Amino acid sequence: MQGRRFRLIGYDSPETSPHAECLAEADLGEETVSAVQEIFRDADHVQILFRGVDEYGRGRAHVYLDGVHVGHLLEQRGLAQRWNEDRSEAKPSWCE
């Protein structure tokens, strides 16, 4: 599973460089990468529910660690925001 990229369904998280829109987003993106590595390392059970592929070739999925959605875990740390990509809702900004 190492190195596999997923688009978390229902959440948005900051991008890393060079895809970030600003330096603050890039910094948060790096913090998010570290947090994801930590929470996966500490989890006993991983469940991935695939729901297709996004326009960048990433698997779209709900990912649960020990029964808790990864997006929720990141949201608690300020590293994700709820976002429904299927609606006309604007993507959250990490540069404000």
SULUR-V898443 format. One record per pair of residues at least 24 apart in sequence whose ideal C-beta (glycine too) atoms are under 10 Angstrom apart, sorted by the first residue. I is the first residue (numbers start at 1). J is the second residue. D is the distance in whole Angstrom. If there is no record, write none. Layout:
i=I j=J d=D
i=I j=J d=D
//
This chain:
i=1 j=40 d=8
i=1 j=46 d=7
i=1 j=48 d=8
i=2 j=37 d=10
i=2 j=40 d=9
i=4 j=48 d=9
i=4 j=58 d=9
i=4 j=59 d=7
i=4 j=61 d=10
i=5 j=54 d=10
i=5 j=56 d=8
i=5 j=57 d=8
i=5 j=58 d=5
i=5 j=59 d=7
i=6 j=36 d=10
i=6 j=48 d=7
i=6 j=50 d=9
i=6 j=54 d=9
i=6 j=58 d=6
i=6 j=59 d=5
i=6 j=60 d=7
i=6 j=61 d=5
i=6 j=62 d=9
i=6 j=63 d=6
i=6 j=70 d=8
i=7 j=51 d=9
i=7 j=52 d=9
i=7 j=53 d=9
i=7 j=54 d=5
i=7 j=55 d=9
i=7 j=56 d=8
i=7 j=57 d=10
i=7 j=58 d=5
i=7 j=59 d=7
i=7 j=60 d=5
i=7 j=61 d=7
i=7 j=85 d=8
i=8 j=36 d=10
i=8 j=58 d=10
i=8 j=60 d=8
i=8 j=61 d=7
i=8 j=62 d=7
i=8 j=63 d=6
i=8 j=69 d=8
i=8 j=70 d=6
i=8 j=71 d=5
i=8 j=72 d=10
i=8 j=74 d=8
i=8 j=80 d=7
i=8 j=83 d=9
i=8 j=85 d=10
i=9 j=49 d=8
i=9 j=50 d=10
i=9 j=51 d=6
i=9 j=52 d=10
i=9 j=54 d=10
i=9 j=60 d=6
i=9 j=61 d=6
i=9 j=62 d=5
i=9 j=63 d=9
i=9 j=69 d=9
i=9 j=71 d=8
i=9 j=83 d=10
i=9 j=84 d=9
i=9 j=85 d=8
i=9 j=86 d=9
i=10 j=62 d=7
i=10 j=69 d=7
i=10 j=71 d=6
i=10 j=72 d=9
i=10 j=75 d=10
i=10 j=80 d=9
i=10 j=82 d=6
i=10 j=83 d=7
i=10 j=84 d=7
i=10 j=85 d=8
i=10 j=86 d=10
i=11 j=62 d=10
i=11 j=63 d=10
i=11 j=69 d=8
i=11 j=70 d=8
i=11 j=71 d=3
i=11 j=72 d=8
i=11 j=73 d=10
i=11 j=74 d=7
i=11 j=75 d=7
i=11 j=79 d=10
i=11 j=80 d=4
i=11 j=81 d=7
i=11 j=82 d=6
i=11 j=83 d=6
i=11 j=84 d=10
i=11 j=85 d=9
i=11 j=92 d=9
i=12 j=71 d=9
i=12 j=74 d=10
i=12 j=75 d=10
i=12 j=80 d=7
i=12 j=81 d=5
i=12 j=82 d=8
i=12 j=83 d=4
i=12 j=84 d=10
i=12 j=85 d=8
i=12 j=89 d=10
i=12 j=91 d=6
i=12 j=92 d=5
i=12 j=93 d=10
i=12 j=94 d=8
i=13 j=70 d=9
i=13 j=71 d=8
i=13 j=74 d=6
i=13 j=75 d=9
i=13 j=79 d=6
i=13 j=80 d=4
i=13 j=81 d=8
i=13 j=83 d=9
i=13 j=92 d=9
i=13 j=94 d=8
i=14 j=74 d=10
i=14 j=78 d=10
i=14 j=79 d=7
i=14 j=80 d=8
i=14 j=81 d=9
i=14 j=92 d=9
i=14 j=93 d=10
i=14 j=94 d=4
i=14 j=95 d=9
i=15 j=94 d=8
i=19 j=56 d=9
i=20 j=94 d=7
i=20 j=95 d=8
i=21 j=93 d=8
i=21 j=94 d=7
i=21 j=95 d=5
i=22 j=93 d=9
i=22 j=94 d=7
i=22 j=95 d=4
i=22 j=96 d=9
i=23 j=95 d=9
i=24 j=94 d=7
i=24 j=95 d=6
i=24 j=96 d=9
i=25 j=93 d=8
i=25 j=94 d=4
i=25 j=95 d=5
i=25 j=96 d=10
i=26 j=94 d=9
i=26 j=95 d=10
i=27 j=94 d=9
i=28 j=78 d=8
i=28 j=79 d=6
i=28 j=94 d=6
i=28 j=95 d=10
i=29 j=79 d=9
i=29 j=94 d=8
i=31 j=74 d=10
i=31 j=77 d=8
i=31 j=78 d=9
i=31 j=79 d=6
i=32 j=74 d=6
i=32 j=77 d=8
i=32 j=78 d=10
i=32 j=79 d=4
i=32 j=80 d=8
i=32 j=94 d=10
i=33 j=79 d=10
i=34 j=79 d=10
i=35 j=70 d=10
i=35 j=73 d=8
i=35 j=74 d=6
i=35 j=77 d=6
i=35 j=78 d=10
i=35 j=79 d=6
i=35 j=80 d=9
i=36 j=63 d=9
i=36 j=65 d=10
i=36 j=70 d=7
i=36 j=73 d=9
i=36 j=74 d=7
i=36 j=79 d=9
i=36 j=80 d=10
i=38 j=73 d=10
i=38 j=77 d=10
i=39 j=65 d=6
i=39 j=66 d=9
i=39 j=68 d=9
i=39 j=70 d=7
i=39 j=73 d=5
i=39 j=74 d=8
i=39 j=77 d=9
i=40 j=65 d=7
i=40 j=70 d=8
i=42 j=66 d=9
i=43 j=67 d=10
i=43 j=68 d=9
i=43 j=70 d=9
i=43 j=73 d=9
i=46 j=70 d=9
i=54 j=85 d=8
i=60 j=85 d=9
//
